[in-house]
Amino acid sequence: MDTAVTQKLKCPIAIEFVIPEDKLNEAKNSRNGLFSEWFDASNIPGVEYCIGIYPNNPEHEGETWIHFAISSSEDKLNIDAVFNMTIKSANYVFKKHHIFEEEDCVEEKLCTTEELFDPAKRFIVDGEMTIYMEGIFFYLSINFYWIDYYSSRIFSNG
């Protein structure tokens, strides 16, 4: 007899990304982005996530955008992500709920490029910018069990 057990599991996620002001200036002038390292989703095999910033987004001239990206070794995903990206010094919070069905990136306009470097806006303090991201991935785990009634054994795929 075959039996399937479905569980909704949680995976906490978090990143603290500290960026020196000189790196932000370089990225602004090159129009490239700056990205954290990739982190493994602790209990979702093959899934990684990172955050990033484009001080001068090439698709939105003169604007600064922040990003949250997910990567997977699987073609299909079904990860329900709830997360906040915060820049505490500037009292900035970006709250998002997004369902990832494949590798993808969620982005949000942070401010203008000029505002990013304005000391009064406090995105950069003491020569660096710190972006915090914390949240939870929710995903379904399906385990199949085969029960052999003759030998009283249970076999599982997970």
Order of alpha helices (4+ residues) and beta strands (2+ residues): beta-alpha-beta-beta-beta-beta-beta-beta-beta-alpha-beta-beta
